[in-house]
């Protein structure tokens, strides 16, 4: 099961998260999401646990828990609904010539 972990401290490491979630069962992977431009953490992560019962136990135990000075928001990860770009650079009037009326 893929688990969303939000409201993370920017200082939290993947090893710290792995250790915390391992208390509830096997952890396959931990990925702290980082900004593509700056490379800095964005404050959320995904934890993959293969056993659904262990994952549910981890979600119930970790949701609302203080971790690294922040209150975690933990739930089952949902797939992205839009699959499209998120950078607002997709066509339209985003042209070099400025679009619209132009006099020659």
Biopython code that builds the backbone (N, CA, C, O; Angstrom):
import numpy as np
from Bio.PDB.StructureBuilder import StructureBuilder

atoms = [
    (1, "UNK", "N", (0.845, -1.171, 0.000)),
    (1, "UNK", "CA", (0.000, 0.000, 0.000)),
    (1, "UNK", "C", (0.895, 1.240, 0.000)),
    (1, "UNK", "O", (1.912, 1.283, 0.692)),
    (2, "UNK", "N", (0.512, 2.224, -0.768)),
    (2, "UNK", "CA", (1.247, 3.478, -0.842)),
    (2, "UNK", "C", (0.622, 4.453, 0.150)),
    (2, "UNK", "O", (-0.586, 4.690, 0.114)),
    (3, "UNK", "N", (1.438, 5.014, 1.031)),
    (3, "UNK", "CA", (0.965, 5.879, 2.106)),
    (3, "UNK", "C", (1.501, 7.290, 1.901)),
    (3, "UNK", "O", (2.694, 7.492, 1.678)),
    (4, "UNK", "N", (0.590, 8.265, 1.982)),
    (4, "UNK", "CA", (0.961, 9.681, 1.916)),
    (4, "UNK", "C", (1.271, 10.162, 3.330)),
    (4, "UNK", "O", (0.509, 9.902, 4.261)),
    (5, "UNK", "N", (2.391, 10.863, 3.486)),
    (5, "UNK", "CA", (2.783, 11.438, 4.772)),
    (5, "UNK", "C", (2.999, 12.929, 4.546)),
    (5, "UNK", "O", (3.959, 13.330, 3.888)),
    (6, "UNK", "N", (2.111, 13.743, 5.089)),
    (6, "UNK", "CA", (2.183, 15.187, 4.887)),
    (6, "UNK", "C", (2.528, 15.948, 6.150)),
    (6, "UNK", "O", (2.524, 15.397, 7.252)),
    (7, "UNK", "N", (2.827, 17.226, 5.969)),
    (7, "UNK", "CA", (3.202, 18.161, 7.033)),
    (7, "UNK", "C", (4.518, 17.760, 7.694)),
    (7, "UNK", "O", (4.694, 17.910, 8.903)),
    (8, "UNK", "N", (5.435, 17.249, 6.878)),
    (8, "UNK", "CA", (6.754, 16.861, 7.384)),
    (8, "UNK", "C", (7.632, 18.075, 7.633)),
    (8, "UNK", "O", (7.542, 19.082, 6.930)),
    (9, "UNK", "N", (8.469, 17.963, 8.631)),
    (9, "UNK", "CA", (9.519, 18.949, 8.823)),
    (9, "UNK", "C", (10.470, 18.846, 7.626)),
    (9, "UNK", "O", (10.712, 17.749, 7.122)),
    (10, "UNK", "N", (10.998, 19.954, 7.181)),
    (10, "UNK", "CA", (11.927, 19.945, 6.039)),
    (10, "UNK", "C", (13.258, 19.287, 6.401)),
    (10, "UNK", "O", (14.071, 19.002, 5.522)),
    (11, "UNK", "N", (13.479, 19.047, 7.691)),
    (11, "UNK", "CA", (14.714, 18.410, 8.139)),
    (11, "UNK", "C", (14.591, 16.887, 8.241)),
    (11, "UNK", "O", (15.586, 16.205, 8.487)),
    (12, "UNK", "N", (13.390, 16.351, 8.057)),
    (12, "UNK", "CA", (13.163, 14.909, 8.188)),
    (12, "UNK", "C", (13.901, 14.157, 7.083)),
    (12, "UNK", "O", (13.893, 14.570, 5.923)),
    (13, "UNK", "N", (14.535, 13.052, 7.457)),
    (13, "UNK", "CA", (15.236, 12.229, 6.470)),
    (13, "UNK", "C", (14.419, 10.985, 6.135)),
    (13, "UNK", "O", (13.519, 10.596, 6.878)),
    (14, "UNK", "N", (14.751, 10.376, 5.007)),
    (14, "UNK", "CA", (14.085, 9.143, 4.610)),
    (14, "UNK", "C", (14.366, 8.036, 5.624)),
    (14, "UNK", "O", (13.490, 7.214, 5.894)),
    (15, "UNK", "N", (15.566, 8.001, 6.186)),
    (15, "UNK", "CA", (15.909, 6.993, 7.191)),
    (15, "UNK", "C", (15.044, 7.137, 8.449)),
    (15, "UNK", "O", (14.615, 6.138, 9.026)),
    (16, "UNK", "N", (14.791, 8.379, 8.872)),
    (16, "UNK", "CA", (13.942, 8.602, 10.044)),
    (16, "UNK", "C", (12.522, 8.106, 9.796)),
    (16, "UNK", "O", (11.913, 7.484, 10.667)),
    (17, "UNK", "N", (12.002, 8.382, 8.612)),
    (17, "UNK", "CA", (10.659, 7.911, 8.276)),
    (17, "UNK", "C", (10.604, 6.392, 8.194)),
    (17, "UNK", "O", (9.666, 5.769, 8.691)),
    (18, "UNK", "N", (11.609, 5.801, 7.566)),
    (18, "UNK", "CA", (11.664, 4.343, 7.449)),
    (18, "UNK", "C", (11.656, 3.711, 8.838)),
    (18, "UNK", "O", (10.938, 2.741, 9.079)),
    (19, "UNK", "N", (12.441, 4.252, 9.732)),
    (19, "UNK", "CA", (12.520, 3.726, 11.093)),
    (19, "UNK", "C", (11.165, 3.847, 11.804)),
    (19, "UNK", "O", (10.730, 2.909, 12.472)),
    (20, "UNK", "N", (10.503, 4.994, 11.662)),
    (20, "UNK", "CA", (9.219, 5.212, 12.330)),
    (20, "UNK", "C", (8.152, 4.250, 11.807)),
    (20, "UNK", "O", (7.399, 3.676, 12.594)),
    (21, "UNK", "N", (8.080, 4.070, 10.493)),
    (21, "UNK", "CA", (7.054, 3.204, 9.909)),
    (21, "UNK", "C", (7.397, 1.733, 10.073)),
    (21, "UNK", "O", (6.494, 0.896, 10.086)),
    (22, "UNK", "N", (8.665, 1.394, 10.197)),
    (22, "UNK", "CA", (9.083, 0.004, 10.394)),
    (22, "UNK", "C", (8.586, -0.561, 11.721)),
    (22, "UNK", "O", (8.528, -1.779, 11.889)),
    (23, "UNK", "N", (8.234, 0.294, 12.648)),
    (23, "UNK", "CA", (7.684, -0.171, 13.918)),
    (23, "UNK", "C", (6.350, -0.885, 13.721)),
    (23, "UNK", "O", (5.901, -1.612, 14.607)),
    (24, "UNK", "N", (5.708, -0.682, 12.561)),
    (24, "UNK", "CA", (4.394, -1.269, 12.286)),
    (24, "UNK", "C", (4.442, -2.372, 11.247)),
    (24, "UNK", "O", (3.429, -3.023, 10.992)),
    (25, "UNK", "N", (5.616, -2.596, 10.634)),
    (25, "UNK", "CA", (5.740, -3.661, 9.649)),
    (25, "UNK", "C", (6.821, -3.371, 8.627)),
    (25, "UNK", "O", (7.607, -2.434, 8.774)),
    (26, "UNK", "N", (6.846, -4.195, 7.587)),
    (26, "UNK", "CA", (7.864, -4.076, 6.541)),
    (26, "UNK", "C", (7.632, -2.828, 5.691)),
    (26, "UNK", "O", (6.506, -2.541, 5.285)),
    (27, "UNK", "N", (8.699, -2.100, 5.431)),
    (27, "UNK", "CA", (8.667, -0.915, 4.579)),
    (27, "UNK", "C", (9.495, -1.216, 3.336)),
    (27, "UNK", "O", (10.684, -1.520, 3.431)),
    (28, "UNK", "N", (8.857, -1.128, 2.167)),
    (28, "UNK", "CA", (9.577, -1.375, 0.912)),
    (28, "UNK", "C", (10.357, -0.151, 0.452)),
    (28, "UNK", "O", (11.499, -0.268, 0.006)),
    (29, "UNK", "N", (9.735, 1.032, 0.562)),
    (29, "UNK", "CA", (10.423, 2.234, 0.092)),
    (29, "UNK", "C", (9.889, 3.472, 0.803)),
    (29, "UNK", "O", (8.763, 3.497, 1.298)),
    (30, "UNK", "N", (10.738, 4.497, 0.836)),
    (30, "UNK", "CA", (10.387, 5.808, 1.375)),
    (30, "UNK", "C", (10.914, 6.836, 0.389)),
    (30, "UNK", "O", (12.075, 6.775, -0.017)),
    (31, "UNK", "N", (10.071, 7.772, 0.006)),
    (31, "UNK", "CA", (10.496, 8.820, -0.934)),
    (31, "UNK", "C", (10.013, 10.174, -0.432)),
    (31, "UNK", "O", (8.812, 10.443, -0.416)),
    (32, "UNK", "N", (10.945, 11.022, -0.023)),
    (32, "UNK", "CA", (10.604, 12.397, 0.328)),
    (32, "UNK", "C", (10.614, 13.197, -0.971)),
    (32, "UNK", "O", (11.609, 13.209, -1.696)),
    (33, "UNK", "N", (9.508, 13.857, -1.256)),
    (33, "UNK", "CA", (9.356, 14.586, -2.517)),
    (33, "UNK", "C", (10.078, 15.922, -2.414)),
    (33, "UNK", "O", (9.939, 16.655, -1.435)),
    (34, "UNK", "N", (10.860, 16.220, -3.460)),
    (34, "UNK", "CA", (11.649, 17.451, -3.489)),
    (34, "UNK", "C", (11.245, 18.319, -4.676)),
    (34, "UNK", "O", (10.784, 17.819, -5.702)),
    (35, "UNK", "N", (11.424, 19.613, -4.518)),
    (35, "UNK", "CA", (11.146, 20.575, -5.581)),
    (35, "UNK", "C", (12.117, 20.348, -6.731)),
    (35, "UNK", "O", (13.320, 20.203, -6.513)),
    (36, "UNK", "N", (11.599, 20.318, -7.952)),
    (36, "UNK", "CA", (12.447, 20.054, -9.118)),
    (36, "UNK", "C", (13.473, 21.153, -9.352)),
    (36, "UNK", "O", (14.582, 20.880, -9.811)),
    (37, "UNK", "N", (13.116, 22.382, -9.041)),
    (37, "UNK", "CA", (14.009, 23.503, -9.299)),
    (37, "UNK", "C", (15.070, 23.670, -8.223)),
    (37, "UNK", "O", (16.257, 23.793, -8.524)),
    (38, "UNK", "N", (14.637, 23.674, -6.964)),
    (38, "UNK", "CA", (15.570, 23.955, -5.868)),
    (38, "UNK", "C", (16.190, 22.706, -5.255)),
    (38, "UNK", "O", (17.259, 22.781, -4.650)),
    (39, "UNK", "N", (15.533, 21.560, -5.405)),
    (39, "UNK", "CA", (16.013, 20.336, -4.795)),
    (39, "UNK", "C", (15.708, 20.241, -3.306)),
    (39, "UNK", "O", (16.140, 19.301, -2.639)),
    (40, "UNK", "N", (14.964, 21.211, -2.786)),
    (40, "UNK", "CA", (14.601, 21.214, -1.366)),
    (40, "UNK", "C", (13.342, 20.385, -1.139)),
    (40, "UNK", "O", (12.495, 20.290, -2.026)),
    (41, "UNK", "N", (13.214, 19.780, 0.053)),
    (41, "UNK", "CA", (12.011, 18.993, 0.356)),
    (41, "UNK", "C", (10.763, 19.857, 0.293)),
    (41, "UNK", "O", (10.792, 21.042, 0.626)),
    (42, "UNK", "N", (9.650, 19.238, -0.147)),
    (42, "UNK", "CA", (8.384, 19.962, -0.264)),
    (42, "UNK", "C", (7.464, 19.737, 0.929)),
    (42, "UNK", "O", (6.362, 20.283, 0.970)),
    (43, "UNK", "N", (7.905, 18.933, 1.907)),
    (43, "UNK", "CA", (7.113, 18.755, 3.124)),
    (43, "UNK", "C", (6.186, 17.555, 3.104)),
    (43, "UNK", "O", (5.331, 17.418, 3.980)),
    (44, "UNK", "N", (6.344, 16.680, 2.110)),
    (44, "UNK", "CA", (5.562, 15.455, 2.120)),
    (44, "UNK", "C", (6.355, 14.307, 1.533)),
    (44, "UNK", "O", (7.384, 14.494, 0.884)),
    (45, "UNK", "N", (5.835, 13.097, 1.784)),
    (45, "UNK", "CA", (6.558, 11.884, 1.428)),
    (45, "UNK", "C", (5.577, 10.783, 1.082)),
    (45, "UNK", "O", (4.382, 10.887, 1.355)),
    (46, "UNK", "N", (6.098, 9.723, 0.475)),
    (46, "UNK", "CA", (5.329, 8.511, 0.240)),
    (46, "UNK", "C", (6.099, 7.337, 0.826)),
    (46, "UNK", "O", (7.303, 7.195, 0.613)),
    (47, "UNK", "N", (5.383, 6.501, 1.564)),
    (47, "UNK", "CA", (5.955, 5.300, 2.172)),
    (47, "UNK", "C", (5.206, 4.112, 1.587)),
    (47, "UNK", "O", (3.975, 4.087, 1.593)),
    (48, "UNK", "N", (5.939, 3.136, 1.087)),
    (48, "UNK", "CA", (5.339, 1.943, 0.498)),
    (48, "UNK", "C", (5.496, 0.780, 1.468)),
    (48, "UNK", "O", (6.606, 0.420, 1.858)),
    (49, "UNK", "N", (4.339, 0.191, 1.854)),
    (49, "UNK", "CA", (4.333, -0.979, 2.734)),
    (49, "UNK", "C", (3.552, -2.093, 2.025)),
    (49, "UNK", "O", (2.413, -1.870, 1.614)),
    (50, "UNK", "N", (4.145, -3.295, 1.874)),
    (50, "UNK", "CA", (3.500, -4.350, 1.087)),
    (50, "UNK", "C", (2.300, -5.010, 1.777)),
    (50, "UNK", "O", (1.406, -5.509, 1.094)),
    (51, "UNK", "N", (2.263, -5.021, 3.107)),
    (51, "UNK", "CA", (1.186, -5.699, 3.826)),
    (51, "UNK", "C", (0.094, -4.682, 4.178)),
    (51, "UNK", "O", (0.357, -3.749, 4.937)),
    (52, "UNK", "N", (-1.127, -4.839, 3.645)),
    (52, "UNK", "CA", (-2.193, -3.863, 3.899)),
    (52, "UNK", "C", (-2.557, -3.701, 5.379)),
    (52, "UNK", "O", (-2.866, -2.594, 5.819)),
    (53, "UNK", "N", (-2.524, -4.794, 6.148)),
    (53, "UNK", "CA", (-2.864, -4.695, 7.575)),
    (53, "UNK", "C", (-1.799, -3.890, 8.324)),
    (53, "UNK", "O", (-2.128, -3.073, 9.184)),
    (54, "UNK", "N", (-0.539, -4.117, 8.002)),
    (54, "UNK", "CA", (0.536, -3.349, 8.635)),
    (54, "UNK", "C", (0.469, -1.884, 8.216)),
    (54, "UNK", "O", (0.712, -0.990, 9.026)),
    (55, "UNK", "N", (0.141, -1.643, 6.953)),
    (55, "UNK", "CA", (0.025, -0.262, 6.459)),
    (55, "UNK", "C", (-1.101, 0.467, 7.176)),
    (55, "UNK", "O", (-0.937, 1.621, 7.572)),
    (56, "UNK", "N", (-2.247, -0.193, 7.348)),
    (56, "UNK", "CA", (-3.372, 0.426, 8.063)),
    (56, "UNK", "C", (-2.993, 0.737, 9.510)),
    (56, "UNK", "O", (-3.351, 1.787, 10.043)),
    (57, "UNK", "N", (-2.264, -0.188, 10.138)),
    (57, "UNK", "CA", (-1.820, 0.044, 11.513)),
    (57, "UNK", "C", (-0.891, 1.264, 11.580)),
    (57, "UNK", "O", (-0.987, 2.073, 12.503)),
    (58, "UNK", "N", (-0.003, 1.388, 10.605)),
    (58, "UNK", "CA", (0.910, 2.534, 10.555)),
    (58, "UNK", "C", (0.142, 3.835, 10.339)),
    (58, "UNK", "O", (0.423, 4.840, 10.992)),
    (59, "UNK", "N", (-0.825, 3.818, 9.425)),
    (59, "UNK", "CA", (-1.634, 5.015, 9.161)),
    (59, "UNK", "C", (-2.356, 5.446, 10.431)),
    (59, "UNK", "O", (-2.314, 6.617, 10.806)),
    (60, "UNK", "N", (-3.019, 4.495, 11.095)),
    (60, "UNK", "CA", (-3.776, 4.819, 12.312)),
    (60, "UNK", "C", (-2.875, 5.339, 13.427)),
    (60, "UNK", "O", (-3.261, 6.239, 14.173)),
    (61, "UNK", "N", (-1.684, 4.778, 13.538)),
    (61, "UNK", "CA", (-0.770, 5.184, 14.609)),
    (61, "UNK", "C", (-0.074, 6.509, 14.301)),
    (61, "UNK", "O", (0.134, 7.320, 15.204)),
    (62, "UNK", "N", (0.280, 6.734, 13.058)),
    (62, "UNK", "CA", (1.100, 7.902, 12.711)),
    (62, "UNK", "C", (0.284, 9.155, 12.392)),
    (62, "UNK", "O", (0.798, 10.265, 12.531)),
    (63, "UNK", "N", (-0.968, 9.008, 11.970)),
    (63, "UNK", "CA", (-1.781, 10.178, 11.645)),
    (63, "UNK", "C", (-2.045, 11.000, 12.910)),
    (63, "UNK", "O", (-2.566, 10.482, 13.898)),
    (64, "UNK", "N", (-1.683, 12.271, 12.870)),
    (64, "UNK", "CA", (-1.870, 13.164, 14.007)),
    (64, "UNK", "C", (-0.741, 13.118, 15.022)),
    (64, "UNK", "O", (-0.775, 13.836, 16.021)),
    (65, "UNK", "N", (0.255, 12.285, 14.776)),
    (65, "UNK", "CA", (1.385, 12.152, 15.702)),
    (65, "UNK", "C", (2.381, 13.294, 15.486)),
    (65, "UNK", "O", (2.599, 13.737, 14.359)),
    (66, "UNK", "N", (2.979, 13.763, 16.582)),
    (66, "UNK", "CA", (4.048, 14.747, 16.480)),
    (66, "UNK", "C", (5.311, 14.032, 16.004)),
    (66, "UNK", "O", (5.696, 13.000, 16.554)),
    (67, "UNK", "N", (5.948, 14.590, 14.982)),
    (67, "UNK", "CA", (7.154, 13.987, 14.416)),
    (67, "UNK", "C", (8.014, 15.116, 13.893)),
    (67, "UNK", "O", (7.600, 15.843, 12.989)),
    (68, "UNK", "N", (9.198, 15.273, 14.444)),
    (68, "UNK", "CA", (10.075, 16.356, 14.019)),
    (68, "UNK", "C", (9.500, 17.731, 14.292)),
    (68, "UNK", "O", (9.776, 18.686, 13.565)),
    (69, "UNK", "N", (8.685, 17.829, 15.363)),
    (69, "UNK", "CA", (8.106, 19.114, 15.716)),
    (69, "UNK", "C", (6.857, 19.491, 14.933)),
    (69, "UNK", "O", (6.353, 20.604, 15.085)),
    (70, "UNK", "N", (6.346, 18.590, 14.100)),
    (70, "UNK", "CA", (5.147, 18.872, 13.297)),
    (70, "UNK", "C", (4.131, 17.753, 13.495)),
    (70, "UNK", "O", (4.504, 16.618, 13.793)),
    (71, "UNK", "N", (2.842, 18.073, 13.328)),
    (71, "UNK", "CA", (1.784, 17.078, 13.430)),
    (71, "UNK", "C", (1.567, 16.464, 12.054)),
    (71, "UNK", "O", (1.178, 17.156, 11.113)),
    (72, "UNK", "N", (1.819, 15.162, 11.939)),
    (72, "UNK", "CA", (1.734, 14.489, 10.644)),
    (72, "UNK", "C", (0.295, 14.305, 10.167)),
    (72, "UNK", "O", (-0.626, 14.129, 10.965)),
    (73, "UNK", "N", (0.129, 14.349, 8.860)),
    (73, "UNK", "CA", (-1.126, 13.973, 8.204)),
    (73, "UNK", "C", (-0.785, 12.728, 7.391)),
    (73, "UNK", "O", (-0.008, 12.801, 6.439)),
    (74, "UNK", "N", (-1.362, 11.588, 7.763)),
    (74, "UNK", "CA", (-1.017, 10.312, 7.153)),
    (74, "UNK", "C", (-2.287, 9.624, 6.676)),
    (74, "UNK", "O", (-3.233, 9.455, 7.445)),
    (75, "UNK", "N", (-2.309, 9.227, 5.407)),
    (75, "UNK", "CA", (-3.440, 8.462, 4.877)),
    (75, "UNK", "C", (-3.001, 7.663, 3.660)),
    (75, "UNK", "O", (-1.877, 7.807, 3.178)),
    (76, "UNK", "N", (-3.904, 6.816, 3.167)),
    (76, "UNK", "CA", (-3.590, 6.058, 1.973)),
    (76, "UNK", "C", (-3.453, 7.035, 0.807)),
    (76, "UNK", "O", (-4.300, 7.907, 0.612)),
    (77, "UNK", "N", (-2.390, 6.880, 0.044)),
    (77, "UNK", "CA", (-2.156, 7.779, -1.089)),
    (77, "UNK", "C", (-3.191, 7.512, -2.169)),
    (77, "UNK", "O", (-3.547, 6.366, -2.444)),
    (78, "UNK", "N", (-3.667, 8.592, -2.773)),
    (78, "UNK", "CA", (-4.602, 8.489, -3.893)),
    (78, "UNK", "C", (-3.845, 8.793, -5.172)),
    (78, "UNK", "O", (-2.921, 9.606, -5.166)),
    (79, "UNK", "N", (-4.224, 8.149, -6.269)),
    (79, "UNK", "CA", (-3.546, 8.459, -7.535)),
    (79, "UNK", "C", (-3.840, 9.889, -7.967)),
    (79, "UNK", "O", (-4.899, 10.436, -7.659)),
    (80, "UNK", "N", (-2.900, 10.486, -8.679)),
    (80, "UNK", "CA", (-3.111, 11.833, -9.208)),
    (80, "UNK", "C", (-4.259, 11.795, -10.178)),
    (80, "UNK", "O", (-4.342, 10.907, -11.027)),
    (81, "UNK", "N", (-5.145, 12.757, -10.054)),
    (81, "UNK", "CA", (-6.337, 12.773, -10.897)),
    (81, "UNK", "C", (-6.072, 13.322, -12.275)),
    (81, "UNK", "O", (-6.703, 12.881, -13.236)),
    (82, "UNK", "N", (-5.168, 14.263, -12.408)),
    (82, "UNK", "CA", (-4.992, 14.920, -13.691)),
    (82, "UNK", "C", (-3.792, 14.420, -14.464)),
    (82, "UNK", "O", (-3.845, 14.761, -15.645)),
    (83, "UNK", "N", (-2.891, 13.820, -14.189)),
    (83, "UNK", "CA", (-1.847, 13.312, -15.067)),
    (83, "UNK", "C", (-1.209, 14.348, -15.977)),
    (83, "UNK", "O", (-0.240, 14.031, -16.666)),
    (84, "UNK", "N", (-1.716, 15.573, -16.004)),
    (84, "UNK", "CA", (-1.175, 16.615, -16.874)),
    (84, "UNK", "C", (-0.102, 17.426, -16.189)),
    (84, "UNK", "O", (0.340, 17.106, -15.085)),
    (85, "UNK", "N", (0.308, 18.484, -16.867)),
    (85, "UNK", "CA", (1.348, 19.340, -16.318)),
    (85, "UNK", "C", (0.827, 20.162, -15.165)),
    (85, "UNK", "O", (-0.359, 20.490, -15.112)),
    (86, "UNK", "N", (1.706, 20.495, -14.243)),
    (86, "UNK", "CA", (1.331, 21.307, -13.088)),
    (86, "UNK", "C", (2.118, 22.613, -13.041)),
    (86, "UNK", "O", (2.109, 23.304, -12.022)),
    (87, "UNK", "N", (2.792, 22.955, -14.122)),
    (87, "UNK", "CA", (3.654, 24.137, -14.061)),
    (87, "UNK", "C", (3.062, 25.353, -14.759)),
    (87, "UNK", "O", (3.745, 26.368, -14.899)),
    (88, "UNK", "N", (1.815, 25.276, -15.199)),
    (88, "UNK", "CA", (1.107, 26.410, -15.814)),
    (88, "UNK", "C", (1.841, 26.991, -17.012)),
    (88, "UNK", "O", (1.752, 28.192, -17.264)),
    (89, "UNK", "N", (2.566, 26.157, -17.756)),
    (89, "UNK", "CA", (3.248, 26.659, -18.945)),
    (89, "UNK", "C", (2.695, 25.996, -20.204)),
    (89, "UNK", "O", (3.445, 25.752, -21.150)),
    (90, "UNK", "N", (1.430, 25.710, -20.229)),
    (90, "UNK", "CA", (0.884, 24.949, -21.342)),
    (90, "UNK", "C", (0.123, 25.779, -22.349)),
    (90, "UNK", "O", (-1.100, 25.876, -22.250)),
    (91, "UNK", "N", (0.787, 26.377, -23.308)),
    (91, "UNK", "CA", (0.141, 27.015, -24.453)),
    (91, "UNK", "C", (-0.640, 28.259, -24.106)),
    (91, "UNK", "O", (-0.278, 29.009, -23.200)),
    (92, "UNK", "N", (-1.732, 28.471, -24.850)),
    (92, "UNK", "CA", (-2.567, 29.649, -24.634)),
    (92, "UNK", "C", (-1.859, 30.908, -25.090)),
    (92, "UNK", "O", (-1.255, 30.934, -26.162)),
    (93, "UNK", "N", (-1.930, 31.940, -24.289)),
    (93, "UNK", "CA", (-1.326, 33.220, -24.640)),
    (93, "UNK", "C", (0.094, 33.345, -24.116)),
    (93, "UNK", "O", (0.596, 34.457, -23.952)),
    (94, "UNK", "N", (0.729, 32.253, -23.858)),
    (94, "UNK", "CA", (2.085, 32.233, -23.341)),
    (94, "UNK", "C", (3.094, 32.238, -24.492)),
    (94, "UNK", "O", (4.004, 31.409, -24.524)),
    (95, "UNK", "N", (2.936, 33.147, -25.412)),
    (95, "UNK", "CA", (3.803, 33.174, -26.588)),
    (95, "UNK", "C", (4.733, 34.368, -26.534)),
    (95, "UNK", "O", (4.432, 35.381, -25.903)),
    (96, "UNK", "N", (5.860, 34.237, -27.200)),
    (96, "UNK", "CA", (6.838, 35.344, -27.211)),
    (96, "UNK", "C", (6.296, 36.593, -27.892)),
    (96, "UNK", "O", (6.614, 37.708, -27.479)),
    (97, "UNK", "N", (5.485, 36.423, -28.923)),
    (97, "UNK", "CA", (4.997, 37.598, -29.651)),
    (97, "UNK", "C", (3.862, 38.290, -28.907)),
    (97, "UNK", "O", (3.352, 39.316, -29.359)),
    (98, "UNK", "N", (3.464, 37.727, -27.763)),
    (98, "UNK", "CA", (2.436, 38.364, -26.955)),
    (98, "UNK", "C", (1.025, 38.075, -27.407)),
    (98, "UNK", "O", (0.080, 38.370, -26.676)),
    (99, "UNK", "N", (0.846, 37.503, -28.599)),
    (99, "UNK", "CA", (-0.508, 37.188, -29.073)),
    (99, "UNK", "C", (-1.305, 38.446, -29.311)),
    (99, "UNK", "O", (-0.765, 39.551, -29.253)),
    (100, "UNK", "N", (-2.565, 38.288, -29.575)),
    (100, "UNK", "CA", (-3.468, 39.434, -29.739)),
    (100, "UNK", "C", (-3.155, 40.244, -30.987)),
    (100, "UNK", "O", (-2.529, 39.737, -31.917)),
    (101, "UNK", "N", (-3.589, 41.505, -31.013)),
    (101, "UNK", "CA", (-3.471, 42.401, -32.154)),
    (101, "UNK", "C", (-2.037, 42.911, -32.281)),
    (101, "UNK", "O", (-1.413, 43.299, -31.293)),
    (102, "UNK", "N", (-1.532, 42.905, -33.503)),
    (102, "UNK", "CA", (-0.183, 43.409, -33.737)),
    (102, "UNK", "C", (-0.213, 44.258, -35.003)),
    (102, "UNK", "O", (-0.703, 43.801, -36.036)),
    (103, "UNK", "N", (0.294, 45.471, -34.945)),
    (103, "UNK", "CA", (0.337, 46.321, -36.143)),
    (103, "UNK", "C", (1.706, 46.229, -36.784)),
    (103, "UNK", "O", (2.724, 46.133, -36.098)),
    (104, "UNK", "N", (1.720, 46.260, -38.104)),
    (104, "UNK", "CA", (2.984, 46.148, -38.851)),
    (104, "UNK", "C", (3.369, 47.454, -39.477)),
    (104, "UNK", "O", (4.402, 47.540, -40.140)),
]
sb = StructureBuilder()
sb.init_structure("model")
sb.init_model(0)
sb.init_chain("A")
sb.init_seg("    ")
for serial, (resi, resn, name, xyz) in enumerate(atoms, 1):
    if name == "N":
        sb.init_residue(resn, " ", resi, " ")
    sb.init_atom(name, np.array(xyz, "f"), 0.0, 1.0, " ", f" {name:<3s}", serial, name[0])
structure = sb.get_structure()
